[in-house]
Amino acid sequence: MEIRVDGSIRLRTLEEADAPALFALVDREREHLRRWLPWLDANRAVEDSLAFIRDQHAKAKIEENVPFALLHETELAGVVGYHSIDRGRGACSVGYWIAADLQGRGIVTRAVGALARHAFEVLGLEAVELRAATENRRSRAVAERLGFRAQGVVENAEWLYDHHVDHVVYVLVRAGAPARSRE
């Protein structure tokens, strides 16, 4: 599957052939990513990236997760994707990361915006959730620029190597989505 975001950005399903490039990017960005992502110690070789891709493909078959290579121009720049797709609730969450040298250019904002539109228009979902560490100002700004609304804070939401971080939970609701009964 591919989602063309604009002339320089596209999202393409991660493939097994991406494992070497994905590992090289993770390894190059390790210090940058470590500040907010808990899985870096489990990704120490190309085989680990390959195992991640295979695991994500298995989850995509049951629509649990759908990962995409975030391509800027023709280069792998990061990963974005759907997590926890829940057809019963009509909702999913999104996650992402990007190389440090590409931050601040609106690439993630445009990619997440395209994922949200795809969730509403193609997947038929009614809500998209995004979680960001309370101190992760860049990630929170992505949500806020796209019109996600803060719903609250989950304390100790994630363990990052030697400490917990709290997460702000943001939700974007499809325009015109009917309110769901709470019964």
Backbone bond lengths (Angstrom), bond angles and torsions (degrees), N, CA, C in turn:
res aa  C-N    CA-C-N  psi(-1)  N-CA   C-N-CA  omega(-1)  CA-C   N-CA-C  phi
1 M - - - 1.442 - - 1.526 108.30 -
2 E 1.300 115.41 144.78 1.464 120.12 177.22 1.519 109.59 -137.47
3 I 1.321 114.75 140.73 1.458 122.09 174.93 1.518 106.47 -122.28
4 R 1.311 116.93 115.44 1.463 120.50 176.65 1.521 107.08 -85.13
5 V 1.322 115.46 119.81 1.458 121.25 -177.41 1.520 109.82 -86.11
6 D 1.316 116.30 -49.54 1.460 122.55 176.96 1.518 107.63 -162.92
7 G 1.321 117.70 -165.93 1.455 121.04 -176.13 1.516 115.25 -64.92
8 S 1.342 117.86 -20.32 1.462 119.54 -177.68 1.531 113.97 -118.83
9 I 1.325 117.04 -6.60 1.462 120.08 -176.22 1.523 110.25 -127.39
10 R 1.327 114.87 132.33 1.454 119.12 171.28 1.512 109.56 -143.36
11 L 1.307 114.52 154.45 1.454 122.70 178.65 1.522 106.56 -113.30
12 R 1.329 115.74 128.15 1.460 121.32 -178.46 1.513 108.20 -132.12
13 T 1.318 116.21 139.11 1.452 119.88 178.29 1.525 109.55 -51.54
14 L 1.325 115.87 132.33 1.468 120.25 176.07 1.521 109.22 -63.08
15 E 1.310 116.70 135.35 1.463 122.62 179.21 1.522 109.29 -118.66
16 E 1.329 116.02 159.16 1.463 120.19 179.11 1.521 111.88 -56.06
17 A 1.323 116.87 -34.32 1.462 121.04 179.44 1.531 112.46 -64.78
18 D 1.338 117.20 -15.82 1.472 121.64 178.78 1.521 112.67 -79.65
19 A 1.343 117.92 -10.70 1.464 120.53 -172.95 1.528 113.69 -54.89
20 P 1.346 120.51 -47.41 1.469 118.36 179.94 1.537 113.29 -61.83
21 A 1.328 116.85 -43.87 1.470 119.76 179.89 1.521 110.84 -68.12
22 L 1.332 116.94 -38.14 1.450 120.29 178.72 1.527 110.56 -64.23
23 F 1.329 116.43 -46.26 1.461 118.26 179.01 1.529 111.00 -62.75
24 A 1.320 117.70 -42.60 1.469 120.83 -179.84 1.526 110.46 -59.62
25 L 1.334 116.71 -40.97 1.465 120.17 179.31 1.527 110.65 -68.04
26 V 1.325 116.81 -46.12 1.468 119.95 177.84 1.522 110.26 -58.69
27 D 1.316 116.70 -45.25 1.461 120.58 -177.79 1.530 111.17 -63.98
28 R 1.329 116.43 -41.05 1.468 120.60 178.75 1.529 111.47 -66.44
29 E 1.327 116.18 -34.03 1.468 121.99 -174.64 1.524 113.34 -98.40
30 R 1.323 117.10 7.73 1.464 122.47 -171.96 1.541 112.86 -49.37
31 E 1.306 118.18 -50.20 1.467 120.53 -178.07 1.528 111.11 -62.98
32 H 1.315 116.16 -44.41 1.469 121.97 178.98 1.532 110.97 -61.66
33 L 1.316 117.82 -46.51 1.465 122.45 -175.81 1.530 112.63 -72.41
34 R 1.304 115.99 -30.28 1.466 121.00 -175.51 1.533 112.34 -59.13
35 R 1.294 117.04 -26.42 1.470 119.64 -177.23 1.527 111.74 -62.73
36 W 1.366 117.48 -31.46 1.455 119.51 -173.94 1.522 115.03 -126.79
37 L 1.324 119.37 -9.23 1.472 120.96 -174.62 1.526 111.01 -117.63
38 P 1.330 117.68 132.37 1.464 121.35 -171.71 1.525 116.36 -88.58
39 W 1.322 119.32 -2.42 1.465 121.25 -168.76 1.525 114.96 -102.32
40 L 1.298 118.04 4.57 1.473 119.51 -172.82 1.526 113.94 -64.45
41 D 1.322 118.40 -34.46 1.465 120.01 -179.90 1.528 111.94 -67.46
42 A 1.322 116.73 -20.19 1.469 120.91 178.68 1.524 111.69 -90.14
43 N 1.319 117.74 -0.06 1.469 121.09 -179.59 1.521 108.61 -120.64
44 R 1.331 115.87 88.32 1.466 122.00 -174.27 1.525 114.30 -117.47
45 A 1.349 116.98 -0.91 1.466 120.25 -177.92 1.525 108.77 -156.59
46 V 1.312 115.96 162.30 1.466 121.07 177.49 1.521 110.36 -53.57
47 E 1.328 116.83 -37.46 1.459 120.85 -179.84 1.528 111.44 -60.83
48 D 1.315 117.73 -32.68 1.465 121.16 177.75 1.532 110.58 -67.71
49 S 1.315 116.51 -41.20 1.465 119.75 176.61 1.526 110.56 -65.96
50 L 1.320 116.67 -39.60 1.463 120.95 177.05 1.532 110.06 -62.81
51 A 1.325 118.05 -43.36 1.463 121.74 178.50 1.532 110.26 -61.97
52 F 1.331 117.03 -39.63 1.463 121.06 176.57 1.526 110.48 -60.64
53 I 1.320 116.74 -48.08 1.469 120.80 -179.09 1.526 109.84 -60.97
54 R 1.315 117.27 -45.46 1.469 120.05 179.63 1.523 111.33 -62.29
55 D 1.330 116.94 -42.76 1.454 121.09 178.09 1.532 110.64 -61.24
56 Q 1.312 116.50 -42.66 1.455 120.42 -179.98 1.531 111.67 -66.87
57 H 1.331 117.33 -35.47 1.470 120.43 176.66 1.521 110.21 -63.84
58 A 1.333 116.87 -42.20 1.465 120.50 178.03 1.531 109.98 -61.61
59 K 1.321 116.99 -41.61 1.463 120.82 179.32 1.529 111.35 -70.09
60 A 1.333 117.15 -32.47 1.467 120.42 177.93 1.523 110.99 -65.86
61 K 1.331 117.28 -33.84 1.469 120.20 179.45 1.517 111.86 -62.06
62 I 1.307 116.93 -30.26 1.461 119.87 177.70 1.532 110.51 -104.47
63 E 1.315 115.96 16.03 1.461 124.35 177.69 1.518 113.48 56.81
64 E 1.321 116.50 33.29 1.461 119.31 176.53 1.524 110.26 -84.16
65 N 1.313 116.96 -48.40 1.463 123.31 177.85 1.523 107.99 -135.14
66 V 1.319 116.65 149.46 1.460 121.19 172.42 1.522 106.96 -137.83
67 P 1.348 117.35 105.59 1.467 120.46 -178.86 1.529 111.61 -90.98
68 F 1.305 115.66 147.31 1.463 121.62 176.94 1.521 109.89 -128.80
69 A 1.313 115.21 141.17 1.457 120.65 167.62 1.523 106.04 -73.35
70 L 1.304 116.84 129.17 1.460 122.37 174.99 1.515 106.45 -91.35
71 L 1.331 115.48 109.98 1.462 120.79 -176.90 1.518 109.53 -105.65
72 H 1.330 115.27 125.19 1.460 121.61 174.68 1.516 106.37 -111.54
73 E 1.324 115.47 122.58 1.460 121.07 -166.88 1.528 105.71 58.26
74 T 1.304 120.33 -115.36 1.470 120.23 177.83 1.518 111.94 -115.08
75 E 1.331 116.93 3.38 1.459 121.34 -173.80 1.525 112.58 -98.91
76 L 1.327 116.04 144.14 1.449 121.75 172.52 1.528 108.00 -66.54
77 A 1.336 115.74 121.80 1.461 120.80 -175.28 1.517 112.43 -114.13
78 G 1.342 117.01 -13.24 1.453 121.07 -177.21 1.511 109.84 166.83
79 V 1.318 115.04 -162.87 1.458 121.81 179.87 1.521 108.00 -136.93
80 V 1.318 115.99 138.25 1.467 122.42 171.27 1.514 106.71 -131.58
81 G 1.315 116.69 160.76 1.451 116.11 177.26 1.506 113.41 178.29
82 Y 1.333 112.02 169.82 1.457 121.26 174.28 1.516 108.59 -87.99
83 H 1.308 115.53 140.16 1.462 122.85 173.15 1.521 107.27 -125.72
84 S 1.284 116.02 148.73 1.466 121.28 171.29 1.524 113.19 51.59
85 I 1.315 117.25 51.87 1.458 119.92 175.16 1.525 107.52 -67.19
86 D 1.322 115.81 125.40 1.458 121.52 -177.49 1.527 108.51 -128.15
87 R 1.318 115.78 96.57 1.472 120.48 -178.21 1.533 111.27 -63.18
88 G 1.322 116.71 -35.18 1.462 120.18 179.46 1.519 112.50 -59.79
89 R 1.323 116.37 -40.68 1.467 121.88 177.72 1.523 111.30 -85.88
90 G 1.335 116.05 -17.11 1.466 119.23 -175.64 1.510 111.77 70.84
91 A 1.350 116.16 36.00 1.460 119.62 -173.28 1.526 111.20 -144.26
92 C 1.308 114.39 162.89 1.462 121.66 173.12 1.519 107.85 -151.58
93 S 1.306 115.76 171.65 1.464 119.60 171.22 1.516 107.78 -119.77
94 V 1.311 115.96 160.29 1.458 121.39 178.30 1.526 109.29 -124.08
95 G 1.322 114.42 151.39 1.451 121.44 175.76 1.515 108.86 -140.23
96 Y 1.323 116.07 163.87 1.463 119.42 -175.81 1.514 110.81 -168.56
97 W 1.313 114.74 160.78 1.463 122.40 166.35 1.525 107.29 -155.33
98 I 1.320 115.91 156.07 1.461 121.71 -177.81 1.528 108.97 -143.81
99 A 1.296 116.16 153.38 1.465 122.04 177.09 1.527 109.91 -58.25
100 A 1.322 115.63 143.66 1.470 121.71 -176.25 1.523 112.91 -57.93
101 D 1.326 117.67 -39.55 1.468 119.87 -175.95 1.531 112.91 -71.96
102 L 1.330 117.74 -8.54 1.462 120.97 178.68 1.525 112.80 -105.56
103 Q 1.321 116.61 -1.27 1.460 119.92 177.52 1.529 110.06 -66.70
104 G 1.322 115.15 154.68 1.462 119.94 174.98 1.509 114.50 81.10
105 R 1.323 118.01 9.43 1.469 121.51 179.77 1.531 112.77 -109.67
106 G 1.324 116.72 2.07 1.462 120.21 -179.80 1.519 114.01 81.72
107 I 1.316 117.40 6.96 1.463 120.79 -177.18 1.522 110.76 -64.62
108 V 1.327 117.23 -48.57 1.466 120.31 -179.31 1.527 110.00 -65.88
109 T 1.312 118.01 -41.09 1.463 120.53 179.17 1.523 110.18 -58.47
110 R 1.316 117.36 -46.66 1.471 120.04 179.63 1.521 111.51 -66.37
111 A 1.335 117.39 -38.95 1.465 120.71 -179.89 1.530 111.07 -66.45
112 V 1.324 117.45 -45.70 1.462 120.66 179.75 1.529 110.21 -66.79
113 G 1.316 117.18 -37.02 1.467 119.95 175.36 1.523 111.53 -60.51
114 A 1.331 116.18 -41.70 1.470 120.36 178.08 1.526 110.60 -66.03
115 L 1.340 117.45 -39.74 1.467 120.27 177.40 1.528 110.63 -62.61
116 A 1.318 117.12 -42.76 1.464 120.37 179.85 1.529 110.36 -63.14
117 R 1.326 117.65 -45.36 1.476 120.39 177.76 1.523 110.31 -59.65
118 H 1.338 116.52 -43.32 1.465 121.13 179.08 1.531 109.86 -62.48
119 A 1.322 117.47 -40.96 1.471 120.98 178.83 1.526 110.39 -60.65
120 F 1.320 117.50 -40.97 1.457 121.00 -178.53 1.531 112.09 -77.28
121 E 1.334 116.09 -49.50 1.463 120.75 -171.30 1.525 114.29 -81.81
122 V 1.325 117.67 -34.50 1.465 120.54 -176.09 1.529 111.66 -102.50
123 L 1.323 116.74 -47.02 1.464 119.97 -178.80 1.526 111.78 -81.27
124 G 1.325 117.34 -15.63 1.460 120.79 178.22 1.514 114.24 72.80
125 L 1.323 117.38 23.40 1.461 121.06 -179.90 1.526 110.23 -82.16
126 E 1.315 115.42 162.89 1.459 120.62 -177.25 1.518 113.67 -109.47
127 A 1.357 117.20 -17.29 1.462 119.47 -177.52 1.519 110.09 -148.81
128 V 1.307 115.20 144.89 1.462 123.04 176.63 1.521 107.36 -125.44
129 E 1.332 115.08 128.85 1.467 121.32 179.73 1.521 109.57 -105.34
130 L 1.307 115.40 144.82 1.460 122.68 175.63 1.522 106.50 -136.10
131 R 1.329 116.35 129.76 1.468 120.77 176.77 1.523 108.81 -113.44
132 A 1.312 114.78 140.18 1.462 120.13 178.57 1.522 108.74 -142.09
133 A 1.314 115.49 141.50 1.462 119.53 175.80 1.532 108.44 -57.41
134 T 1.317 116.08 141.23 1.461 119.91 -176.74 1.524 112.40 -56.57
135 E 1.329 117.15 -31.28 1.468 121.05 -178.93 1.531 113.30 -89.54
136 N 1.330 117.59 -5.25 1.467 121.33 -178.38 1.529 109.01 -86.34
137 R 1.318 114.34 81.17 1.461 120.95 -174.02 1.526 112.93 -61.45
138 R 1.314 118.15 -37.32 1.475 120.41 -179.79 1.527 111.01 -64.47
139 S 1.313 116.16 -44.57 1.459 119.82 -178.63 1.527 110.67 -68.46
140 R 1.302 116.72 -40.07 1.466 120.13 176.99 1.521 110.66 -63.32
141 A 1.321 117.03 -36.71 1.463 120.61 179.67 1.530 111.34 -65.45
142 V 1.345 117.31 -34.38 1.468 120.54 176.20 1.524 108.84 -57.61
143 A 1.326 116.08 -51.75 1.470 120.67 -179.21 1.529 111.19 -58.82
144 E 1.301 116.30 -46.34 1.462 120.56 -175.72 1.521 111.94 -67.79
145 R 1.335 118.06 -39.20 1.474 120.73 177.24 1.523 111.59 -61.92
146 L 1.327 116.56 -32.90 1.468 120.70 -177.24 1.523 113.23 -87.36
147 G 1.324 117.42 -0.16 1.454 120.23 177.35 1.518 115.07 87.79
148 F 1.335 117.73 11.42 1.456 120.17 172.76 1.531 107.26 -65.17
149 R 1.313 116.30 145.23 1.473 120.56 179.59 1.517 109.57 -108.57
150 A 1.315 115.96 133.11 1.462 121.07 177.50 1.521 109.07 -66.62
151 Q 1.333 115.76 129.86 1.457 121.69 -178.63 1.522 112.15 -104.83
152 G 1.326 116.67 -19.12 1.450 120.28 -179.27 1.511 111.27 155.22
153 V 1.313 115.89 -176.80 1.459 122.54 -178.42 1.524 108.63 -120.06
154 V 1.321 115.63 133.61 1.460 121.63 173.29 1.527 106.14 -101.54
155 E 1.321 116.06 114.89 1.458 120.13 -179.78 1.526 110.43 -74.94
156 N 1.328 115.59 144.84 1.472 122.23 179.72 1.524 111.68 50.63
157 A 1.320 116.73 42.53 1.462 121.98 -174.30 1.521 113.10 -70.35
158 E 1.322 117.28 -26.69 1.467 119.70 -174.53 1.523 110.13 -149.28
159 W 1.328 114.97 143.06 1.461 121.70 176.20 1.520 108.02 -96.54
160 L 1.320 116.67 120.81 1.465 122.22 178.62 1.526 109.11 -114.04
161 Y 1.319 115.74 84.81 1.458 125.03 171.26 1.525 115.20 66.13
162 D 1.336 117.50 -54.00 1.466 119.19 -178.44 1.529 112.77 -142.18
163 H 1.337 116.54 10.50 1.466 120.38 179.83 1.531 110.73 -160.18
164 H 1.323 115.21 158.71 1.457 121.08 173.60 1.523 109.66 -89.20
165 V 1.329 115.32 152.41 1.465 120.53 170.70 1.522 108.05 -126.13
166 D 1.309 115.40 147.89 1.462 121.93 174.71 1.531 108.05 -88.25
167 H 1.315 116.32 151.06 1.468 121.36 177.64 1.520 110.72 -117.92
168 V 1.322 115.82 139.17 1.457 121.78 166.47 1.525 105.61 -87.74
169 V 1.324 116.80 131.88 1.459 122.06 177.39 1.521 107.92 -99.97
170 Y 1.338 115.25 121.38 1.461 122.10 178.01 1.520 108.90 -111.59
171 V 1.335 116.50 148.14 1.459 121.22 176.83 1.527 108.92 -136.03
172 L 1.326 114.60 137.37 1.461 122.31 171.97 1.517 106.43 -116.04
173 V 1.330 116.32 125.06 1.461 121.72 -178.41 1.521 108.42 -105.39
174 R 1.338 114.62 136.74 1.471 120.44 178.19 1.518 109.46 -59.54
175 A 1.320 116.75 134.01 1.461 120.83 177.88 1.519 109.22 -56.95
176 G 1.314 115.98 131.13 1.457 120.69 178.99 1.514 114.91 80.78
177 A 1.347 117.35 5.23 1.461 119.07 179.33 1.522 109.14 -67.06
178 P 1.338 116.47 132.22 1.464 118.33 177.97 1.513 111.94 -68.11
179 A 1.304 116.62 147.26 1.467 120.25 176.03 1.522 107.93 -68.31
180 R 1.318 116.57 136.96 1.469 120.85 178.81 1.518 109.43 -90.01
181 S 1.300 114.77 142.69 1.455 120.93 176.98 1.516 109.75 -65.80
182 R 1.307 118.08 141.96 1.455 122.62 177.84 1.529 111.72 -96.11
183 E 1.317 117.26 7.83 1.468 121.17 -178.73 1.508 111.25 -75.10
